[in-house]
């Protein structure tokens, strides 16, 4: 894949999350991890703290815990599947650690 190292290609483009295409959603998720890792590195955080924080994120659980019913409905509709998120993280964590940290 010629664009496999173009981590910024999908950043900030909501349409890419909806468009069908092999691996596109995973690449969008990977792009977010890359941006978050860069910010963590610039902030002086360690790989271990970054990894621990990323593994602890559960947007679906946070959405379900929201007490405001209208806000909860929106959050649940927008929450990313934790399993998908963690699968992508597992696939790219070695590169994140090696190339950024």
Backbone bond lengths (Angstrom), bond angles and torsions (degrees), N, CA, C in turn:
res aa  C-N    CA-C-N  psi(-1)  N-CA   C-N-CA  omega(-1)  CA-C   N-CA-C  phi
1 X - - - 1.459 - - 1.521 108.61 -
2 X 1.316 116.70 115.81 1.460 121.26 -176.39 1.522 113.35 -61.77
3 X 1.335 117.43 -28.88 1.454 119.99 -176.84 1.511 114.61 -96.85
4 X 1.324 117.54 12.94 1.460 119.28 -173.17 1.518 113.79 -62.76
5 X 1.322 118.15 -24.86 1.455 119.77 179.38 1.517 113.18 -99.25
6 X 1.322 117.26 3.03 1.456 120.77 178.54 1.527 108.50 -89.16
7 X 1.335 115.52 77.56 1.461 121.48 -173.41 1.520 112.52 -65.49
8 X 1.318 118.04 -24.99 1.461 120.65 -176.81 1.518 112.86 -86.30
9 X 1.305 118.27 -6.56 1.462 122.35 -174.26 1.523 112.65 -54.47
10 X 1.317 118.61 -38.97 1.461 121.13 -174.55 1.528 113.30 -103.32
11 X 1.313 117.89 -5.27 1.460 120.60 -176.67 1.521 111.38 -62.18
12 X 1.315 115.98 128.99 1.453 121.12 174.05 1.508 116.04 76.95
13 X 1.306 119.22 11.90 1.458 121.40 179.55 1.522 109.59 -114.35
14 X 1.338 117.42 95.53 1.466 120.42 -177.92 1.527 113.58 -58.49
15 X 1.312 117.99 -28.93 1.463 121.16 -178.98 1.527 111.74 -62.76
16 X 1.320 116.83 -30.97 1.460 119.85 -179.56 1.522 112.39 -67.23
17 X 1.314 116.92 -21.76 1.456 119.97 178.57 1.523 111.14 -78.19
18 X 1.330 117.25 -19.10 1.459 121.89 -176.98 1.522 112.55 -101.48
19 X 1.317 116.81 -27.18 1.450 121.97 -175.17 1.523 110.95 -70.95
20 X 1.316 115.03 131.62 1.466 119.64 178.07 1.515 110.05 -69.95
21 X 1.286 116.26 147.31 1.456 120.92 178.21 1.515 108.92 163.74
22 X 1.291 115.04 139.99 1.460 119.91 -175.91 1.525 111.55 -60.47
23 X 1.311 116.23 121.61 1.449 121.41 176.35 1.510 116.05 77.07
24 X 1.317 118.04 1.13 1.461 119.88 -174.70 1.531 111.85 -64.18
25 X 1.320 117.97 -45.07 1.464 119.88 -179.52 1.520 110.49 -63.62
26 X 1.315 117.02 -42.04 1.465 120.31 178.45 1.525 110.62 -62.02
27 X 1.318 116.96 -38.28 1.467 120.20 178.93 1.518 110.99 -68.35
28 X 1.323 117.13 -34.99 1.464 120.60 176.24 1.525 110.31 -64.44
29 X 1.315 115.92 -44.14 1.466 120.73 179.15 1.529 109.56 -64.30
30 X 1.322 117.05 -43.03 1.466 121.31 178.75 1.523 110.88 -61.26
31 X 1.320 116.62 -38.42 1.458 120.96 178.76 1.523 110.97 -61.91
32 X 1.313 116.34 -41.00 1.469 120.33 178.27 1.525 110.16 -64.98
33 X 1.325 117.13 -43.17 1.471 120.04 177.25 1.526 110.58 -59.53
34 X 1.325 116.83 -41.36 1.458 120.72 -179.55 1.529 110.39 -61.94
35 X 1.314 116.87 -46.12 1.461 120.38 -179.89 1.530 111.15 -63.90
36 X 1.323 116.32 -42.44 1.468 120.38 179.80 1.531 110.42 -65.67
37 X 1.327 117.39 -39.01 1.466 121.13 178.74 1.528 110.76 -64.92
38 X 1.318 116.84 -42.06 1.468 120.25 178.45 1.528 110.87 -61.59
39 X 1.333 116.23 -43.93 1.467 119.69 178.96 1.528 110.81 -63.68
40 X 1.331 116.98 -41.34 1.467 120.93 179.35 1.528 110.54 -63.14
41 X 1.316 116.36 -42.93 1.463 120.57 179.93 1.527 110.55 -62.98
42 X 1.339 116.03 -46.48 1.464 120.34 179.38 1.526 111.63 -62.10
43 X 1.331 116.64 -29.52 1.468 121.10 179.69 1.527 112.25 -82.20
44 X 1.331 116.94 -1.93 1.455 120.94 176.63 1.519 114.87 85.28
45 X 1.319 117.04 14.60 1.465 119.68 178.92 1.526 109.96 -80.14
46 X 1.316 115.90 155.60 1.463 120.95 179.49 1.525 110.01 -86.92
47 X 1.330 115.08 164.39 1.465 119.56 176.15 1.525 110.15 -60.04
48 X 1.325 116.62 -44.10 1.468 120.95 -177.37 1.529 110.97 -59.54
49 X 1.326 118.05 -44.40 1.471 119.43 -179.75 1.524 110.62 -68.11
50 X 1.329 116.83 -38.76 1.464 120.16 177.57 1.526 110.46 -61.94
51 X 1.327 116.19 -48.63 1.463 120.13 -178.98 1.533 111.14 -61.50
52 X 1.313 117.24 -44.37 1.469 120.74 179.79 1.523 111.51 -60.58
53 X 1.329 116.47 -43.12 1.463 120.28 179.91 1.524 111.50 -65.88
54 X 1.319 116.91 -41.89 1.464 120.23 -179.45 1.525 111.32 -65.92
55 X 1.324 116.89 -39.47 1.461 120.36 179.95 1.530 111.96 -69.27
56 X 1.323 116.79 -23.68 1.468 120.84 -178.82 1.529 113.00 -83.67
57 X 1.320 117.95 -15.09 1.466 120.79 -177.40 1.523 110.01 -71.65
58 X 1.315 115.54 129.72 1.470 121.92 176.04 1.522 107.50 -141.32
59 X 1.322 116.49 91.20 1.465 120.48 -176.27 1.521 112.41 -65.71
60 X 1.319 117.15 -30.78 1.464 119.58 179.05 1.528 110.65 -68.67
61 X 1.314 117.99 -42.55 1.468 121.16 178.54 1.523 110.58 -65.39
62 X 1.325 116.37 -40.93 1.465 120.01 178.25 1.525 110.68 -63.07
63 X 1.322 116.46 -39.54 1.467 120.42 178.87 1.523 110.73 -65.62
64 X 1.315 116.90 -43.80 1.472 120.42 179.53 1.526 111.77 -64.33
65 X 1.322 117.33 -28.81 1.464 121.64 -178.59 1.529 113.21 -80.81
66 X 1.322 117.53 -11.18 1.468 121.27 -179.98 1.525 110.12 -63.11
67 X 1.334 116.79 129.75 1.468 120.76 -176.91 1.530 113.01 -81.45
68 X 1.319 117.98 -29.19 1.464 121.61 178.99 1.528 108.86 -77.24
69 X 1.326 117.39 117.04 1.471 122.31 -174.14 1.523 112.69 -60.46
70 X 1.324 118.04 -41.57 1.474 119.77 -179.32 1.522 111.13 -67.90
71 X 1.310 116.01 -43.38 1.464 119.81 178.50 1.525 110.19 -65.29
72 X 1.348 116.85 -40.90 1.468 121.30 178.96 1.525 110.74 -59.55
73 X 1.328 117.33 -41.20 1.468 121.40 179.78 1.529 110.83 -60.59
74 X 1.324 116.35 -44.49 1.467 120.76 178.87 1.526 110.38 -65.86
75 X 1.325 116.45 -46.34 1.465 120.22 -179.27 1.524 112.09 -61.77
76 X 1.330 116.65 -40.01 1.467 119.86 178.62 1.523 111.36 -65.99
77 X 1.325 116.60 -36.70 1.467 120.39 179.21 1.525 111.28 -67.66
78 X 1.331 116.14 -30.75 1.464 120.39 -175.92 1.526 113.76 -98.84
79 X 1.319 117.69 -9.32 1.467 120.98 -176.28 1.527 110.90 -66.06
80 X 1.307 114.86 136.75 1.459 121.45 178.30 1.522 109.50 -83.32
81 X 1.302 116.12 139.58 1.464 121.31 177.44 1.533 108.64 -60.26
82 X 1.331 115.43 120.31 1.457 120.33 -178.38 1.514 113.02 -60.21
83 X 1.323 116.81 -36.38 1.467 120.70 -179.92 1.530 110.25 -63.46
84 X 1.329 116.83 -45.60 1.470 120.45 179.19 1.517 110.72 -62.36
85 X 1.316 115.66 -44.03 1.459 121.21 -178.96 1.528 110.54 -60.39
86 X 1.330 116.91 -46.33 1.461 120.56 -178.39 1.526 112.52 -70.38
87 X 1.328 117.43 -31.76 1.467 120.29 176.34 1.524 110.33 -64.00
88 X 1.327 116.29 -43.66 1.466 119.77 178.80 1.527 109.50 -65.61
89 X 1.322 116.99 -44.19 1.465 120.04 179.40 1.523 110.60 -57.93
90 X 1.311 116.95 -43.69 1.461 121.26 179.63 1.529 111.34 -61.45
91 X 1.319 116.60 -35.95 1.468 120.72 -179.17 1.522 112.38 -71.61
92 X 1.333 117.97 -31.54 1.469 119.51 -173.43 1.523 114.58 -112.20
93 X 1.323 118.63 -1.82 1.465 119.40 -173.43 1.525 113.29 -61.92
94 X 1.313 118.06 -34.35 1.464 119.46 178.82 1.527 110.55 -63.82
95 X 1.325 115.62 -42.32 1.474 119.04 177.97 1.518 111.10 -66.39
96 X 1.324 117.27 -41.80 1.463 119.76 179.15 1.522 110.12 -58.97
97 X 1.314 116.07 -46.98 1.462 121.24 -178.50 1.527 111.36 -64.06
98 X 1.312 116.56 -47.00 1.462 121.52 -176.20 1.524 112.94 -71.43
99 X 1.326 117.03 -44.66 1.460 120.59 -171.96 1.522 114.27 -88.19
100 X 1.325 117.98 -19.99 1.464 119.44 -178.90 1.522 111.41 -111.04
101 X 1.319 116.58 -48.45 1.456 119.48 -176.32 1.517 110.26 -90.86
